[in-house]
């Protein structure tokens, strides 16, 4: 699979997008469990859409995830010169102002289908960035994902002292708090109107060095004409209350995702944990 990805990185942009969309259509057909998870997520989060519109979004989610595989290959092996030419960054002044305080910046992202390519695109603007991640058990996968060193410095999220050191170097710490992971440090707050287990680690990270929190949105432009990155503030964060902070975080992420909802990775069980411990939304 890694070898195939390496080959697809040689594809011209339009051909890669077309191949990725076709791969997504195939995945839609052969991964019924993931399709069901996606259908549940879209039904819960986009109640304003009728059934036909929801199903169309589900298909588009798979298409974008297929494209995301090609974009992952481009992130690791693609032409920096080409992608630099089709990328726009909005809000650079907001980022520079936050970095001017020399406390580092928590750069909050989300699990968009083009998550790795977003890292490469952001690196073009010369701000040092460290990426929080969980170490993989499989050594081959760990070696593969270390390809992110091309555009960031991978940083295990369990190594708090090392994280603090990077903040004191005035680095951007990229971090995505939008998955339902096993953790005692979580609260239940709305996400797209649905109760979602949300980790409180963002507040704890911010306390390490009084680092400001900014949101980094990444969007593949309409008609697949390049990419737009946008840095924005998360207003009123930190609030002094972890539950309120989690609500602000989900609200900010939701506003970003709504700009291109099918480019978000709806294939994971975002709502698997519920307050009563009994709800089985994905059964």
Protein Blocks (a to p, Z undefined) as FASTA:
>chain_A
ZZmmmmmmmpcfklmmmmmmmmmmmmmmmmmmlmmmmmmmmmmmmmmbcfklmmmmmmmm
mmmmmmmmmmmmmmmmmcfklmmmmcccehklmmmmmmmnonopaddddddfklmmmmmm
mmmnopacdddddddfblklmmmmmmmmmmoccddfklmmlmmmmmmnopacdddfkbcc
ddfbbcdddeehiacdddfklmmmmmmnopacddddddddehhiajaddddddehiaehi
aklmmmmmmmmmmmmmmmommlpcfkbcfklpcfklmacfkZZ
